[in-house]
Amino acid sequence: MIIVNLDVMMARRKMSLNELSERVGITVANLSILKTGKAKAVRFSTLGAICRVLDCTPGDILEYRPDEE
């Protein structure tokens, strides 16, 4: 399972969802879907823009955890 830690990185950078949305150029609704882990996919260009704005790497935002059996 892939865990999205976008809220953690936003908190570390003291950035609101609205500010990130404006700086990345993505709607608040789409960022919210990503933040809650409900997104089915994310474009590399979107991930790159988020990393640029938050000054982080994709590994800071996305985490893999094996499914529990």
N, CA, C and O atoms as a Maestro MAE file, in Angstrom:
{
 s_m_m2io_version
 :::
 2.0.0
}

f_m_ct {
 s_m_title
 :::
 protein
 m_atom[276] {
  # First column is atom index #
  i_m_mmod_type
  r_m_x_coord
  r_m_y_coord
  r_m_z_coord
  i_m_residue_number
  s_m_chain_name
  s_m_pdb_residue_name
  s_m_pdb_atom_name
  i_m_atomic_number
  :::
  1 25 0.854 -1.164 0.000 1 A "MET " " N  " 7
  2 3 0.000 0.000 0.000 1 A "MET " " CA " 6
  3 2 0.901 1.229 0.000 1 A "MET " " C  " 6
  4 15 1.967 1.235 0.616 1 A "MET " " O  " 8
  5 25 0.459 2.260 -0.696 2 A "ILE " " N  " 7
  6 3 1.190 3.521 -0.765 2 A "ILE " " CA " 6
  7 2 0.541 4.512 0.200 2 A "ILE " " C  " 6
  8 15 -0.665 4.749 0.137 2 A "ILE " " O  " 8
  9 25 1.338 5.080 1.081 3 A "ILE " " N  " 7
  10 3 0.879 6.078 2.047 3 A "ILE " " CA " 6
  11 2 1.325 7.448 1.551 3 A "ILE " " C  " 6
  12 15 2.483 7.625 1.173 3 A "ILE " " O  " 8
  13 25 0.419 8.411 1.550 4 A "VAL " " N  " 7
  14 3 0.726 9.774 1.129 4 A "VAL " " CA " 6
  15 2 0.934 10.633 2.376 4 A "VAL " " C  " 6
  16 15 0.026 10.800 3.189 4 A "VAL " " O  " 8
  17 25 2.137 11.170 2.509 5 A "ASN " " N  " 7
  18 3 2.501 11.993 3.660 5 A "ASN " " CA " 6
  19 2 2.541 13.482 3.310 5 A "ASN " " C  " 6
  20 15 3.335 14.237 3.872 5 A "ASN " " O  " 8
  21 25 1.690 13.891 2.389 6 A "LEU " " N  " 7
  22 3 1.678 15.287 1.960 6 A "LEU " " CA " 6
  23 2 1.360 16.222 3.116 6 A "LEU " " C  " 6
  24 15 1.956 17.293 3.231 6 A "LEU " " O  " 8
  25 25 0.426 15.824 3.973 7 A "ASP " " N  " 7
  26 3 0.064 16.679 5.108 7 A "ASP " " CA " 6
  27 2 1.241 16.874 6.066 7 A "ASP " " C  " 6
  28 15 1.387 17.942 6.661 7 A "ASP " " O  " 8
  29 25 2.076 15.846 6.214 8 A "VAL " " N  " 7
  30 3 3.252 15.944 7.082 8 A "VAL " " CA " 6
  31 2 4.235 16.976 6.522 8 A "VAL " " C  " 6
  32 15 4.739 17.827 7.254 8 A "VAL " " O  " 8
  33 25 4.501 16.888 5.214 9 A "MET " " N  " 7
  34 3 5.443 17.831 4.597 9 A "MET " " CA " 6
  35 2 4.886 19.251 4.612 9 A "MET " " C  " 6
  36 15 5.632 20.209 4.812 9 A "MET " " O  " 8
  37 25 3.591 19.389 4.404 10 A "MET " " N  " 7
  38 3 2.984 20.722 4.454 10 A "MET " " CA " 6
  39 2 3.117 21.306 5.859 10 A "MET " " C  " 6
  40 15 3.398 22.496 6.004 10 A "MET " " O  " 8
  41 25 2.922 20.497 6.882 11 A "ALA " " N  " 7
  42 3 3.046 20.968 8.263 11 A "ALA " " CA " 6
  43 2 4.489 21.363 8.561 11 A "ALA " " C  " 6
  44 15 4.735 22.370 9.224 11 A "ALA " " O  " 8
  45 25 5.435 20.578 8.075 12 A "ARG " " N  " 7
  46 3 6.856 20.901 8.300 12 A "ARG " " CA " 6
  47 2 7.238 22.225 7.650 12 A "ARG " " C  " 6
  48 15 8.077 22.960 8.169 12 A "ARG " " O  " 8
  49 25 6.620 22.521 6.519 13 A "ARG " " N  " 7
  50 3 6.917 23.766 5.796 13 A "ARG " " CA " 6
  51 2 5.967 24.900 6.182 13 A "ARG " " C  " 6
  52 15 6.054 26.009 5.656 13 A "ARG " " O  " 8
  53 25 5.052 24.595 7.121 14 A "LYS " " N  " 7
  54 3 4.050 25.569 7.570 14 A "LYS " " CA " 6
  55 2 3.301 26.180 6.384 14 A "LYS " " C  " 6
  56 15 3.170 27.398 6.268 14 A "LYS " " O  " 8
  57 25 2.817 25.303 5.513 15 A "MET " " N  " 7
  58 3 2.124 25.725 4.303 15 A "MET " " CA " 6
  59 2 0.704 25.174 4.298 15 A "MET " " C  " 6
  60 15 0.486 23.998 4.590 15 A "MET " " O  " 8
  61 25 -0.243 26.014 3.972 16 A "SER " " N  " 7
  62 3 -1.642 25.601 3.914 16 A "SER " " CA " 6
  63 2 -1.940 24.940 2.569 16 A "SER " " C  " 6
  64 15 -1.173 25.067 1.615 16 A "SER " " O  " 8
  65 25 -3.057 24.239 2.514 17 A "LEU " " N  " 7
  66 3 -3.500 23.611 1.276 17 A "LEU " " CA " 6
  67 2 -3.753 24.676 0.212 17 A "LEU " " C  " 6
  68 15 -3.426 24.476 -0.958 17 A "LEU " " O  " 8
  69 25 -4.329 25.797 0.612 18 A "ASN " " N  " 7
  70 3 -4.597 26.875 -0.343 18 A "ASN " " CA " 6
  71 2 -3.307 27.442 -0.921 18 A "ASN " " C  " 6
  72 15 -3.217 27.677 -2.125 18 A "ASN " " O  " 8
  73 25 -2.312 27.661 -0.074 19 A "GLU " " N  " 7
  74 3 -1.040 28.203 -0.554 19 A "GLU " " CA " 6
  75 2 -0.345 27.225 -1.490 19 A "GLU " " C  " 6
  76 15 0.158 27.616 -2.543 19 A "GLU " " O  " 8
  77 25 -0.318 25.948 -1.104 20 A "LEU " " N  " 7
  78 3 0.305 24.933 -1.964 20 A "LEU " " CA " 6
  79 2 -0.417 24.867 -3.297 20 A "LEU " " C  " 6
  80 15 0.223 24.769 -4.344 20 A "LEU " " O  " 8
  81 25 -1.738 24.919 -3.273 21 A "SER " " N  " 7
  82 3 -2.539 24.888 -4.488 21 A "SER " " CA " 6
  83 2 -2.156 26.026 -5.432 21 A "SER " " C  " 6
  84 15 -1.960 25.810 -6.628 21 A "SER " " O  " 8
  85 25 -2.051 27.228 -4.892 22 A "GLU " " N  " 7
  86 3 -1.690 28.393 -5.704 22 A "GLU " " CA " 6
  87 2 -0.287 28.264 -6.279 22 A "GLU " " C  " 6
  88 15 -0.065 28.564 -7.452 22 A "GLU " " O  " 8
  89 25 0.655 27.821 -5.462 23 A "ARG " " N  " 7
  90 3 2.052 27.765 -5.886 23 A "ARG " " CA " 6
  91 2 2.339 26.630 -6.854 23 A "ARG " " C  " 6
  92 15 3.245 26.730 -7.681 23 A "ARG " " O  " 8
  93 25 1.556 25.530 -6.753 24 A "VAL " " N  " 7
  94 3 1.761 24.387 -7.637 24 A "VAL " " CA " 6
  95 2 0.903 24.504 -8.902 24 A "VAL " " C  " 6
  96 15 1.263 23.979 -9.956 24 A "VAL " " O  " 8
  97 25 -0.232 25.197 -8.786 25 A "GLY " " N  " 7
  98 3 -1.120 25.328 -9.936 25 A "GLY " " CA " 6
  99 2 -2.092 24.172 -10.066 25 A "GLY " " C  " 6
  100 15 -2.467 23.795 -11.176 25 A "GLY " " O  " 8
  101 25 -2.500 23.609 -8.945 26 A "ILE " " N  " 7
  102 3 -3.464 22.506 -8.902 26 A "ILE " " CA " 6
  103 2 -4.631 22.957 -8.034 26 A "ILE " " C  " 6
  104 15 -4.449 23.719 -7.084 26 A "ILE " " O  " 8
  105 25 -5.818 22.490 -8.359 27 A "THR " " N  " 7
  106 3 -6.974 22.883 -7.560 27 A "THR " " CA " 6
  107 2 -6.864 22.327 -6.146 27 A "THR " " C  " 6
  108 15 -6.237 21.292 -5.915 27 A "THR " " O  " 8
  109 25 -7.483 23.029 -5.209 28 A "VAL " " N  " 7
  110 3 -7.517 22.567 -3.817 28 A "VAL " " CA " 6
  111 2 -8.185 21.200 -3.748 28 A "VAL " " C  " 6
  112 15 -7.754 20.336 -2.984 28 A "VAL " " O  " 8
  113 25 -9.230 20.997 -4.538 29 A "ALA " " N  " 7
  114 3 -9.947 19.716 -4.532 29 A "ALA " " CA " 6
  115 2 -9.022 18.570 -4.935 29 A "ALA " " C  " 6
  116 15 -9.026 17.521 -4.290 29 A "ALA " " O  " 8
  117 25 -8.234 18.754 -5.985 30 A "ASN " " N  " 7
  118 3 -7.328 17.691 -6.425 30 A "ASN " " CA " 6
  119 2 -6.213 17.452 -5.419 30 A "ASN " " C  " 6
  120 15 -5.828 16.306 -5.191 30 A "ASN " " O  " 8
  121 25 -5.689 18.505 -4.816 31 A "LEU " " N  " 7
  122 3 -4.672 18.335 -3.781 31 A "LEU " " CA " 6
  123 2 -5.251 17.617 -2.571 31 A "LEU " " C  " 6
  124 15 -4.577 16.795 -1.949 31 A "LEU " " O  " 8
  125 25 -6.482 17.923 -2.243 32 A "SER " " N  " 7
  126 3 -7.140 17.283 -1.111 32 A "SER " " CA " 6
  127 2 -7.303 15.788 -1.349 32 A "SER " " C  " 6
  128 15 -7.109 14.990 -0.433 32 A "SER " " O  " 8
  129 25 -7.656 15.406 -2.566 33 A "ILE " " N  " 7
  130 3 -7.788 13.989 -2.922 33 A "ILE " " CA " 6
  131 2 -6.441 13.289 -2.766 33 A "ILE " " C  " 6
  132 15 -6.367 12.170 -2.257 33 A "ILE " " O  " 8
  133 25 -5.385 13.953 -3.207 34 A "LEU " " N  " 7
  134 3 -4.049 13.382 -3.062 34 A "LEU " " CA " 6
  135 2 -3.654 13.297 -1.592 34 A "LEU " " C  " 6
  136 15 -3.119 12.279 -1.153 34 A "LEU " " O  " 8
  137 25 -3.909 14.343 -0.838 35 A "LYS " " N  " 7
  138 3 -3.524 14.417 0.570 35 A "LYS " " CA " 6
  139 2 -4.201 13.338 1.411 35 A "LYS " " C  " 6
  140 15 -3.595 12.789 2.332 35 A "LYS " " O  " 8
  141 25 -5.448 13.041 1.094 36 A "THR " " N  " 7
  142 3 -6.181 12.035 1.868 36 A "THR " " CA " 6
  143 2 -5.897 10.603 1.420 36 A "THR " " C  " 6
  144 15 -6.415 9.650 2.002 36 A "THR " " O  " 8
  145 25 -5.071 10.458 0.385 37 A "GLY " " N  " 7
  146 3 -4.721 9.124 -0.090 37 A "GLY " " CA " 6
  147 2 -5.775 8.483 -0.963 37 A "GLY " " C  " 6
  148 15 -5.728 7.276 -1.202 37 A "GLY " " O  " 8
  149 25 -6.724 9.264 -1.445 38 A "LYS " " N  " 7
  150 3 -7.808 8.720 -2.273 38 A "LYS " " CA " 6
  151 2 -7.500 8.771 -3.764 38 A "LYS " " C  " 6
  152 15 -8.279 8.269 -4.575 38 A "LYS " " O  " 8
  153 25 -6.374 9.371 -4.132 39 A "ALA " " N  " 7
  154 3 -5.999 9.478 -5.545 39 A "ALA " " CA " 6
  155 2 -5.603 8.105 -6.078 39 A "ALA " " C  " 6
  156 15 -4.947 7.327 -5.386 39 A "ALA " " O  " 8
  157 25 -6.004 7.815 -7.309 40 A "LYS " " N  " 7
  158 3 -5.640 6.559 -7.959 40 A "LYS " " CA " 6
  159 2 -4.288 6.679 -8.655 40 A "LYS " " C  " 6
  160 15 -3.610 5.677 -8.885 40 A "LYS " " O  " 8
  161 25 -3.898 7.910 -8.989 41 A "ALA " " N  " 7
  162 3 -2.642 8.141 -9.707 41 A "ALA " " CA " 6
  163 2 -2.203 9.579 -9.471 41 A "ALA " " C  " 6
  164 15 -2.992 10.428 -9.057 41 A "ALA " " O  " 8
  165 25 -0.931 9.832 -9.742 42 A "VAL " " N  " 7
  166 3 -0.410 11.192 -9.682 42 A "VAL " " CA " 6
  167 2 0.584 11.348 -10.836 42 A "VAL " " C  " 6
  168 15 1.419 10.473 -11.065 42 A "VAL " " O  " 8
  169 25 0.491 12.443 -11.543 43 A "ARG " " N  " 7
  170 3 1.417 12.696 -12.649 43 A "ARG " " CA " 6
  171 2 2.789 13.046 -12.088 43 A "ARG " " C  " 6
  172 15 2.903 13.696 -11.048 43 A "ARG " " O  " 8
  173 25 3.823 12.609 -12.789 44 A "PHE " " N  " 7
  174 3 5.178 12.952 -12.360 44 A "PHE " " CA " 6
  175 2 5.385 14.457 -12.361 44 A "PHE " " C  " 6
  176 15 6.097 14.984 -11.506 44 A "PHE " " O  " 8
  177 25 4.773 15.154 -13.305 45 A "SER " " N  " 7
  178 3 4.923 16.612 -13.351 45 A "SER " " CA " 6
  179 2 4.292 17.260 -12.117 45 A "SER " " C  " 6
  180 15 4.819 18.239 -11.589 45 A "SER " " O  " 8
  181 25 3.173 16.718 -11.663 46 A "THR " " N  " 7
  182 3 2.521 17.219 -10.448 46 A "THR " " CA " 6
  183 2 3.373 16.921 -9.229 46 A "THR " " C  " 6
  184 15 3.578 17.792 -8.384 46 A "THR " " O  " 8
  185 25 3.867 15.701 -9.133 47 A "LEU " " N  " 7
  186 3 4.721 15.311 -8.018 47 A "LEU " " CA " 6
  187 2 5.983 16.177 -7.990 47 A "LEU " " C  " 6
  188 15 6.421 16.612 -6.926 47 A "LEU " " O  " 8
  189 25 6.555 16.420 -9.156 48 A "GLY " " N  " 7
  190 3 7.744 17.267 -9.246 48 A "GLY " " CA " 6
  191 2 7.476 18.687 -8.790 48 A "GLY " " C  " 6
  192 15 8.294 19.284 -8.090 48 A "GLY " " O  " 8
  193 25 6.333 19.229 -9.183 49 A "ALA " " N  " 7
  194 3 5.972 20.593 -8.784 49 A "ALA " " CA " 6
  195 2 5.758 20.680 -7.277 49 A "ALA " " C  " 6
  196 15 6.179 21.650 -6.647 49 A "ALA " " O  " 8
  197 25 5.112 19.682 -6.701 50 A "ILE " " N  " 7
  198 3 4.896 19.662 -5.248 50 A "ILE " " CA " 6
  199 2 6.242 19.587 -4.528 50 A "ILE " " C  " 6
  200 15 6.461 20.298 -3.548 50 A "ILE " " O  " 8
  201 25 7.133 18.738 -5.007 51 A "CYS " " N  " 7
  202 3 8.456 18.609 -4.392 51 A "CYS " " CA " 6
  203 2 9.247 19.904 -4.509 51 A "CYS " " C  " 6
  204 15 9.958 20.282 -3.578 51 A "CYS " " O  " 8
  205 25 9.130 20.588 -5.642 52 A "ARG " " N  " 7
  206 3 9.838 21.857 -5.837 52 A "ARG " " CA " 6
  207 2 9.356 22.881 -4.819 52 A "ARG " " C  " 6
  208 15 10.162 23.549 -4.170 52 A "ARG " " O  " 8
  209 25 8.034 23.003 -4.682 53 A "VAL " " N  " 7
  210 3 7.453 24.000 -3.779 53 A "VAL " " CA " 6
  211 2 7.744 23.656 -2.319 53 A "VAL " " C  " 6
  212 15 8.035 24.550 -1.524 53 A "VAL " " O  " 8
  213 25 7.670 22.377 -1.957 54 A "LEU " " N  " 7
  214 3 7.891 21.970 -0.568 54 A "LEU " " CA " 6
  215 2 9.362 21.684 -0.259 54 A "LEU " " C  " 6
  216 15 9.713 21.372 0.879 54 A "LEU " " O  " 8
  217 25 10.225 21.795 -1.284 55 A "ASP " " N  " 7
  218 3 11.659 21.539 -1.118 55 A "ASP " " CA " 6
  219 2 11.885 20.175 -0.475 55 A "ASP " " C  " 6
  220 15 12.492 20.057 0.589 55 A "ASP " " O  " 8
  221 25 11.375 19.141 -1.161 56 A "CYS " " N  " 7
  222 3 11.506 17.777 -0.656 56 A "CYS " " CA " 6
  223 2 11.675 16.821 -1.832 56 A "CYS " " C  " 6
  224 15 11.762 17.252 -2.982 56 A "CYS " " O  " 8
  225 25 11.721 15.536 -1.544 57 A "THR " " N  " 7
  226 3 11.827 14.517 -2.586 57 A "THR " " CA " 6
  227 2 10.533 13.707 -2.620 57 A "THR " " C  " 6
  228 15 9.757 13.754 -1.665 57 A "THR " " O  " 8
  229 25 10.286 12.967 -3.700 58 A "PRO " " N  " 7
  230 3 9.083 12.125 -3.745 58 A "PRO " " CA " 6
  231 2 9.011 11.148 -2.571 58 A "PRO " " C  " 6
  232 15 7.919 10.830 -2.100 58 A "PRO " " O  " 8
  233 25 10.154 10.673 -2.100 59 A "GLY " " N  " 7
  234 3 10.189 9.753 -0.962 59 A "GLY " " CA " 6
  235 2 9.738 10.391 0.346 59 A "GLY " " C  " 6
  236 15 9.361 9.690 1.284 59 A "GLY " " O  " 8
  237 25 9.776 11.724 0.410 60 A "ASP " " N  " 7
  238 3 9.271 12.415 1.591 60 A "ASP " " CA " 6
  239 2 7.741 12.445 1.593 60 A "ASP " " C  " 6
  240 15 7.115 12.572 2.646 60 A "ASP " " O  " 8
  241 25 7.151 12.328 0.412 61 A "ILE " " N  " 7
  242 3 5.695 12.427 0.272 61 A "ILE " " CA " 6
  243 2 5.043 11.051 0.155 61 A "ILE " " C  " 6
  244 15 3.973 10.821 0.720 61 A "ILE " " O  " 8
  245 25 5.678 10.139 -0.570 62 A "LEU " " N  " 7
  246 3 5.112 8.814 -0.808 62 A "LEU " " CA " 6
  247 2 5.899 7.762 -0.042 62 A "LEU " " C  " 6
  248 15 7.130 7.776 -0.031 62 A "LEU " " O  " 8
  249 25 5.183 6.860 0.591 63 A "GLU " " N  " 7
  250 3 5.802 5.800 1.400 63 A "GLU " " CA " 6
  251 2 5.135 4.477 1.065 63 A "GLU " " C  " 6
  252 15 3.913 4.407 0.936 63 A "GLU " " O  " 8
  253 25 5.933 3.432 0.924 64 A "TYR " " N  " 7
  254 3 5.396 2.098 0.664 64 A "TYR " " CA " 6
  255 2 5.362 1.291 1.955 64 A "TYR " " C  " 6
  256 15 6.348 1.218 2.688 64 A "TYR " " O  " 8
  257 25 4.210 0.690 2.218 65 A "ARG " " N  " 7
  258 3 4.071 -0.242 3.349 65 A "ARG " " CA " 6
  259 2 3.437 -1.516 2.801 65 A "ARG " " C  " 6
  260 15 2.404 -1.460 2.134 65 A "ARG " " O  " 8
  261 25 4.052 -2.660 3.081 66 A "PRO " " N  " 7
  262 3 3.454 -3.926 2.602 66 A "PRO " " CA " 6
  263 2 2.051 -4.104 3.184 66 A "PRO " " C  " 6
  264 15 1.788 -3.735 4.329 66 A "PRO " " O  " 8
  265 25 1.170 -4.668 2.386 67 A "ASP " " N  " 7
  266 3 -0.184 -4.963 2.872 67 A "ASP " " CA " 6
  267 2 -0.106 -5.998 3.969 67 A "ASP " " C  " 6
  268 15 0.687 -6.938 3.898 67 A "ASP " " O  " 8
  269 25 -0.941 -5.821 4.998 68 A "GLU " " N  " 7
  270 3 -0.992 -6.817 6.068 68 A "GLU " " CA " 6
  271 2 -1.812 -8.002 5.593 68 A "GLU " " C  " 6
  272 15 -2.849 -7.835 4.951 68 A "GLU " " O  " 8
  273 25 -1.349 -9.183 5.906 69 A "GLU " " N  " 7
  274 3 -2.065 -10.382 5.464 69 A "GLU " " CA " 6
  275 2 -2.993 -10.893 6.515 69 A "GLU " " C  " 6
  276 15 -3.673 -11.898 6.303 69 A "GLU " " O  " 8
  :::
 }
 m_bond[275] {
  # First column is bond index #
  i_m_from
  i_m_to
  i_m_order
  :::
  1 1 2 1
  2 2 3 1
  3 3 4 2
  4 3 5 1
  5 5 6 1
  6 6 7 1
  7 7 8 2
  8 7 9 1
  9 9 10 1
  10 10 11 1
  11 11 12 2
  12 11 13 1
  13 13 14 1
  14 14 15 1
  15 15 16 2
  16 15 17 1
  17 17 18 1
  18 18 19 1
  19 19 20 2
  20 19 21 1
  21 21 22 1
  22 22 23 1
  23 23 24 2
  24 23 25 1
  25 25 26 1
  26 26 27 1
  27 27 28 2
  28 27 29 1
  29 29 30 1
  30 30 31 1
  31 31 32 2
  32 31 33 1
  33 33 34 1
  34 34 35 1
  35 35 36 2
  36 35 37 1
  37 37 38 1
  38 38 39 1
  39 39 40 2
  40 39 41 1
  41 41 42 1
  42 42 43 1
  43 43 44 2
  44 43 45 1
  45 45 46 1
  46 46 47 1
  47 47 48 2
  48 47 49 1
  49 49 50 1
  50 50 51 1
  51 51 52 2
  52 51 53 1
  53 53 54 1
  54 54 55 1
  55 55 56 2
  56 55 57 1
  57 57 58 1
  58 58 59 1
  59 59 60 2
  60 59 61 1
  61 61 62 1
  62 62 63 1
  63 63 64 2
  64 63 65 1
  65 65 66 1
  66 66 67 1
  67 67 68 2
  68 67 69 1
  69 69 70 1
  70 70 71 1
  71 71 72 2
  72 71 73 1
  73 73 74 1
  74 74 75 1
  75 75 76 2
  76 75 77 1
  77 77 78 1
  78 78 79 1
  79 79 80 2
  80 79 81 1
  81 81 82 1
  82 82 83 1
  83 83 84 2
  84 83 85 1
  85 85 86 1
  86 86 87 1
  87 87 88 2
  88 87 89 1
  89 89 90 1
  90 90 91 1
  91 91 92 2
  92 91 93 1
  93 93 94 1
  94 94 95 1
  95 95 96 2
  96 95 97 1
  97 97 98 1
  98 98 99 1
  99 99 100 2
  100 99 101 1
  101 101 102 1
  102 102 103 1
  103 103 104 2
  104 103 105 1
  105 105 106 1
  106 106 107 1
  107 107 108 2
  108 107 109 1
  109 109 110 1
  110 110 111 1
  111 111 112 2
  112 111 113 1
  113 113 114 1
  114 114 115 1
  115 115 116 2
  116 115 117 1
  117 117 118 1
  118 118 119 1
  119 119 120 2
  120 119 121 1
  121 121 122 1
  122 122 123 1
  123 123 124 2
  124 123 125 1
  125 125 126 1
  126 126 127 1
  127 127 128 2
  128 127 129 1
  129 129 130 1
  130 130 131 1
  131 131 132 2
  132 131 133 1
  133 133 134 1
  134 134 135 1
  135 135 136 2
  136 135 137 1
  137 137 138 1
  138 138 139 1
  139 139 140 2
  140 139 141 1
  141 141 142 1
  142 142 143 1
  143 143 144 2
  144 143 145 1
  145 145 146 1
  146 146 147 1
  147 147 148 2
  148 147 149 1
  149 149 150 1
  150 150 151 1
  151 151 152 2
  152 151 153 1
  153 153 154 1
  154 154 155 1
  155 155 156 2
  156 155 157 1
  157 157 158 1
  158 158 159 1
  159 159 160 2
  160 159 161 1
  161 161 162 1
  162 162 163 1
  163 163 164 2
  164 163 165 1
  165 165 166 1
  166 166 167 1
  167 167 168 2
  168 167 169 1
  169 169 170 1
  170 170 171 1
  171 171 172 2
  172 171 173 1
  173 173 174 1
  174 174 175 1
  175 175 176 2
  176 175 177 1
  177 177 178 1
  178 178 179 1
  179 179 180 2
  180 179 181 1
  181 181 182 1
  182 182 183 1
  183 183 184 2
  184 183 185 1
  185 185 186 1
  186 186 187 1
  187 187 188 2
  188 187 189 1
  189 189 190 1
  190 190 191 1
  191 191 192 2
  192 191 193 1
  193 193 194 1
  194 194 195 1
  195 195 196 2
  196 195 197 1
  197 197 198 1
  198 198 199 1
  199 199 200 2
  200 199 201 1
  201 201 202 1
  202 202 203 1
  203 203 204 2
  204 203 205 1
  205 205 206 1
  206 206 207 1
  207 207 208 2
  208 207 209 1
  209 209 210 1
  210 210 211 1
  211 211 212 2
  212 211 213 1
  213 213 214 1
  214 214 215 1
  215 215 216 2
  216 215 217 1
  217 217 218 1
  218 218 219 1
  219 219 220 2
  220 219 221 1
  221 221 222 1
  222 222 223 1
  223 223 224 2
  224 223 225 1
  225 225 226 1
  226 226 227 1
  227 227 228 2
  228 227 229 1
  229 229 230 1
  230 230 231 1
  231 231 232 2
  232 231 233 1
  233 233 234 1
  234 234 235 1
  235 235 236 2
  236 235 237 1
  237 237 238 1
  238 238 239 1
  239 239 240 2
  240 239 241 1
  241 241 242 1
  242 242 243 1
  243 243 244 2
  244 243 245 1
  245 245 246 1
  246 246 247 1
  247 247 248 2
  248 247 249 1
  249 249 250 1
  250 250 251 1
  251 251 252 2
  252 251 253 1
  253 253 254 1
  254 254 255 1
  255 255 256 2
  256 255 257 1
  257 257 258 1
  258 258 259 1
  259 259 260 2
  260 259 261 1
  261 261 262 1
  262 262 263 1
  263 263 264 2
  264 263 265 1
  265 265 266 1
  266 266 267 1
  267 267 268 2
  268 267 269 1
  269 269 270 1
  270 270 271 1
  271 271 272 2
  272 271 273 1
  273 273 274 1
  274 274 275 1
  275 275 276 2
  :::
 }
}
